[in-house]
Amino acid sequence: MYRHVLIPTDGSALSETAIRHGMALAKAMGARVTVLTASLPFHSLALDPVMVSDNPARYRQECEALAEKALAAAQRQAGAIGIGCETVHVTDAHPYQAIIETARQRGCDLICMASHGRRGISALVLGSETSSVLTHSKIPVLVCR
């Protein structure tokens, strides 16, 4: 049914659950998997504690390190169940748009993602990326809790 599954991750425990579910589904269907993480661009004023940094260069390094950690965990999960996994790291002011655009560009026919990721004030102010993907995606979305 599905041939290429996109699994966005923010490195949270709930995202790891979505990765496990998405990869198991992909394996059962013989589908390819791409795992995506999206970083927000540097801003001098930020609500997200991850964005509090000295300067843009240091912020980029911190984003790369967090992305590498999240994507490496996905690669390990893929290896543990014996499937291939491409990984992508993008920077976008609207991660939900990056998720939808990456799925479109890569020919994904399913997005499998966690029901929520961020916690605290940033979740209230920034809103739910999952909700935005559900609202704007023309590609089917499987939401994992």
TAFENNOR-V846622 format. One record per pair of residues at least 6 apart in sequence whose C-alpha atoms are under 8 Angstrom apart, sorted by the first residue. I is the first residue (numbers start at 1). J is the second residue. Records with the same first field share a line. If there is no record, write none. Layout:
I=J, J
//
This chain:
1=29
2=26, 29, 31, 109, 110
3=26, 29, 30, 31, 32, 108, 109
4=26, 31, 32, 33, 34, 107, 108, 109, 110
5=22, 26, 31, 32, 33, 34, 108, 109, 110, 111, 112
6=33, 34, 35, 36, 103, 108, 109, 110, 111, 112
7=18, 19, 22, 33, 34, 35, 36, 111, 112, 113
8=15, 35, 36, 37, 38, 99, 111, 112, 113
9=15, 16, 19, 35, 36, 37, 38, 70, 71, 113, 114
10=37, 38, 67, 70, 117
11=66, 67, 69, 70
12=117
14=114, 115, 116, 117, 144, 145
15=113, 114, 117
16=74
17=114, 144, 145
18=112, 113, 114, 143, 144, 145
19=74, 77, 112, 113
20=77
21=144
22=112, 113
23=33, 78, 83
24=81
26=32, 33
27=83
32=84, 85
33=84, 85, 86
34=85, 86, 87, 88
35=71, 74, 85, 86, 87, 88
36=71, 87, 88, 89, 90, 99
37=67, 70, 71, 88, 89, 90
38=67, 89, 90, 91, 92, 95, 98, 99
39=63, 67, 89, 90, 91, 92, 93, 95
40=91, 92, 93, 94, 95
41=91, 92, 93
42=51, 56, 59, 60
43=51
46=52
47=121, 122
48=122
51=59
52=59
53=59
67=89
71=87, 88
74=85
75=85, 87
78=84, 85
90=98
91=98
92=98
95=129
96=129, 130, 132, 133
97=133
99=133
100=133, 136, 137, 139
103=109, 110, 111, 139
108=139
109=139, 140
110=139, 140, 141, 142
111=139, 140, 141, 142
112=141, 142, 143, 144
113=130, 141, 142, 143, 144
114=130, 143, 144, 145
115=130, 143, 144, 145
116=128, 129, 130
117=128
118=128
130=143
133=141
134=141
//
